[in-house]
Amino acid sequence: MFDIGFPELVVISLVALLVIGPEKLPETIRTISLWIGRIQRSFASIRREIESEIGADEIRQQLHNESIMKELEETKNTLQQAGQDLRTTINATVEQVETPAPSDKSESRTKDPD
């Protein structure tokens, strides 16, 4: 995060030793370390909450998309079945139109005139 090398840490330590003093320096370092730890934990917690919320939104979106795809598949199957029924009806109608109906003249020839 910060680009602090060893020479910078030595300078910071010497300034802290001169400003705070040797008696209070260990206590001050512990206090600063505690605050830094708390800040890091709070940032990590916030990041986890945001990531989980984003993940939950993605899952909700995916479930919504899956339900839409299922509905589309059902509609497709219904339309295919309706198309098949329509083709069957058309074929039956065409066969009825193309097949000649028995005429009355052929029946009169086979009967005996009495």
C-alpha atoms as a printed R data frame, in Angstrom:
    type eleno elety resid chain resno       x       y       z
1   ATOM     1    CA   MET     A     1   0.000   0.000   0.000
2   ATOM     2    CA   PHE     A     2   2.651   2.488   1.046
3   ATOM     3    CA   ASP     A     3   6.111   2.262  -0.386
4   ATOM     4    CA   ILE     A     4   8.058   2.526   2.856
5   ATOM     5    CA   GLY     A     5  11.500   0.956   2.901
6   ATOM     6    CA   PHE     A     6  13.952   0.211   5.698
7   ATOM     7    CA   PRO     A     7  15.674   3.651   5.677
8   ATOM     8    CA   GLU     A     8  12.302   5.390   6.052
9   ATOM     9    CA   LEU     A     9  11.403   3.143   8.999
10  ATOM    10    CA   VAL     A    10  14.711   3.987  10.718
11  ATOM    11    CA   VAL     A    11  14.074   7.725  10.311
12  ATOM    12    CA   ILE     A    12  10.497   7.395  11.621
13  ATOM    13    CA   SER     A    13  11.745   5.337  14.614
14  ATOM    14    CA   LEU     A    14  14.424   7.923  15.512
15  ATOM    15    CA   VAL     A    15  11.946  10.812  15.291
16  ATOM    16    CA   ALA     A    16   9.406   8.889  17.399
17  ATOM    17    CA   LEU     A    17  12.104   8.081  19.971
18  ATOM    18    CA   LEU     A    18  13.128  11.745  20.209
19  ATOM    19    CA   VAL     A    19   9.571  13.148  20.281
20  ATOM    20    CA   ILE     A    20   7.813  10.596  22.499
21  ATOM    21    CA   GLY     A    21  10.726   9.478  24.627
22  ATOM    22    CA   PRO     A    22  12.024   6.031  25.514
23  ATOM    23    CA   GLU     A    23   9.542   5.482  28.388
24  ATOM    24    CA   LYS     A    24   6.324   6.062  26.398
25  ATOM    25    CA   LEU     A    25   7.505   4.652  23.041
26  ATOM    26    CA   PRO     A    26   6.545   0.964  23.644
27  ATOM    27    CA   GLU     A    27   3.072   1.915  24.897
28  ATOM    28    CA   THR     A    28   2.560   4.285  21.965
29  ATOM    29    CA   ILE     A    29   3.623   1.602  19.460
30  ATOM    30    CA   ARG     A    30   1.149  -0.872  21.016
31  ATOM    31    CA   THR     A    31  -1.658   1.683  20.877
32  ATOM    32    CA   ILE     A    32  -0.906   2.570  17.263
33  ATOM    33    CA   SER     A    33  -0.723  -1.134  16.364
34  ATOM    34    CA   LEU     A    34  -4.116  -1.762  17.996
35  ATOM    35    CA   TRP     A    35  -5.702   1.106  16.059
36  ATOM    36    CA   ILE     A    36  -4.154  -0.053  12.800
37  ATOM    37    CA   GLY     A    37  -5.449  -3.605  13.439
38  ATOM    38    CA   ARG     A    38  -8.951  -2.318  14.180
39  ATOM    39    CA   ILE     A    39  -8.976  -0.209  11.027
40  ATOM    40    CA   GLN     A    40  -7.760  -3.151   8.927
41  ATOM    41    CA   ARG     A    41 -10.419  -5.455  10.403
42  ATOM    42    CA   SER     A    42 -13.175  -2.910   9.797
43  ATOM    43    CA   PHE     A    43 -12.071  -2.431   6.177
44  ATOM    44    CA   ALA     A    44 -11.918  -6.219   5.697
45  ATOM    45    CA   SER     A    45 -15.402  -6.557   7.192
46  ATOM    46    CA   ILE     A    46 -16.808  -3.851   4.943
47  ATOM    47    CA   ARG     A    47 -15.172  -5.439   1.899
48  ATOM    48    CA   ARG     A    48 -16.639  -8.872   2.795
49  ATOM    49    CA   GLU     A    49 -20.110  -7.372   3.211
50  ATOM    50    CA   ILE     A    50 -19.900  -5.603  -0.127
51  ATOM    51    CA   GLU     A    51 -18.605  -8.728  -1.872
52  ATOM    52    CA   SER     A    52 -21.345 -10.874  -0.346
53  ATOM    53    CA   GLU     A    53 -23.988  -8.341  -1.387
54  ATOM    54    CA   ILE     A    54 -22.608  -8.232  -4.911
55  ATOM    55    CA   GLY     A    55 -22.519 -12.045  -4.974
56  ATOM    56    CA   ALA     A    56 -26.111 -12.228  -3.758
57  ATOM    57    CA   ASP     A    57 -27.195  -9.861  -6.523
58  ATOM    58    CA   GLU     A    58 -25.405 -11.984  -9.116
59  ATOM    59    CA   ILE     A    59 -27.109 -15.122  -7.804
60  ATOM    60    CA   ARG     A    60 -30.511 -13.423  -7.911
61  ATOM    61    CA   GLN     A    61 -29.866 -12.300 -11.481
62  ATOM    62    CA   GLN     A    62 -28.757 -15.791 -12.495
63  ATOM    63    CA   LEU     A    63 -31.859 -17.387 -10.953
64  ATOM    64    CA   HIS     A    64 -34.043 -14.842 -12.735
65  ATOM    65    CA   ASN     A    65 -32.319 -15.604 -16.047
66  ATOM    66    CA   GLU     A    66 -32.742 -19.357 -15.491
67  ATOM    67    CA   SER     A    67 -36.470 -18.940 -14.841
68  ATOM    68    CA   ILE     A    68 -36.830 -16.882 -18.026
69  ATOM    69    CA   MET     A    69 -34.945 -19.530 -20.010
70  ATOM    70    CA   LYS     A    70 -37.227 -22.235 -18.575
71  ATOM    71    CA   GLU     A    71 -40.312 -20.252 -19.593
72  ATOM    72    CA   LEU     A    72 -38.895 -19.747 -23.082
73  ATOM    73    CA   GLU     A    73 -38.202 -23.478 -23.407
74  ATOM    74    CA   GLU     A    74 -41.766 -24.298 -22.333
75  ATOM    75    CA   THR     A    75 -43.149 -21.783 -24.850
76  ATOM    76    CA   LYS     A    76 -40.950 -23.262 -27.575
77  ATOM    77    CA   ASN     A    77 -42.228 -26.774 -26.796
78  ATOM    78    CA   THR     A    78 -45.836 -25.541 -26.836
79  ATOM    79    CA   LEU     A    79 -45.337 -23.829 -30.191
80  ATOM    80    CA   GLN     A    80 -43.671 -26.926 -31.664
81  ATOM    81    CA   GLN     A    81 -46.583 -29.081 -30.509
82  ATOM    82    CA   ALA     A    82 -49.095 -26.595 -31.952
83  ATOM    83    CA   GLY     A    83 -47.177 -26.590 -35.252
84  ATOM    84    CA   GLN     A    84 -47.196 -30.383 -35.362
85  ATOM    85    CA   ASP     A    85 -50.953 -30.441 -34.672
86  ATOM    86    CA   LEU     A    86 -51.503 -27.868 -37.424
87  ATOM    87    CA   ARG     A    87 -49.441 -29.900 -39.925
88  ATOM    88    CA   THR     A    88 -51.420 -33.036 -39.053
89  ATOM    89    CA   THR     A    89 -54.728 -31.199 -39.558
90  ATOM    90    CA   ILE     A    90 -53.577 -29.719 -42.870
91  ATOM    91    CA   ASN     A    91 -52.377 -33.105 -44.139
92  ATOM    92    CA   ALA     A    92 -55.679 -34.738 -43.171
93  ATOM    93    CA   THR     A    93 -57.630 -31.977 -44.915
94  ATOM    94    CA   VAL     A    94 -55.513 -32.257 -48.074
95  ATOM    95    CA   GLU     A    95 -56.047 -36.023 -48.169
96  ATOM    96    CA   GLN     A    96 -59.802 -35.573 -47.860
97  ATOM    97    CA   VAL     A    97 -59.852 -33.037 -50.698
98  ATOM    98    CA   GLU     A    98 -57.658 -35.157 -52.996
99  ATOM    99    CA   THR     A    99 -59.528 -38.417 -52.406
100 ATOM   100    CA   PRO     A   100 -62.519 -38.588 -54.795
101 ATOM   101    CA   ALA     A   101 -65.853 -39.076 -53.146
102 ATOM   102    CA   PRO     A   102 -67.946 -42.048 -54.342
103 ATOM   103    CA   SER     A   103 -70.466 -40.848 -56.920
104 ATOM   104    CA   ASP     A   104 -74.157 -41.792 -57.221
105 ATOM   105    CA   LYS     A   105 -73.784 -43.010 -60.851
106 ATOM   106    CA   SER     A   106 -71.551 -45.909 -59.938
107 ATOM   107    CA   GLU     A   107 -74.100 -47.084 -57.408
108 ATOM   108    CA   SER     A   108 -76.962 -46.982 -59.906
109 ATOM   109    CA   ARG     A   109 -75.108 -49.222 -62.363
110 ATOM   110    CA   THR     A   110 -74.635 -51.972 -59.883
111 ATOM   111    CA   LYS     A   111 -78.293 -52.119 -58.924
112 ATOM   112    CA   ASP     A   112 -80.822 -54.211 -60.933
113 ATOM   113    CA   PRO     A   113 -83.656 -52.266 -62.474
114 ATOM   114    CA   ASP     A   114 -86.823 -54.069 -61.397
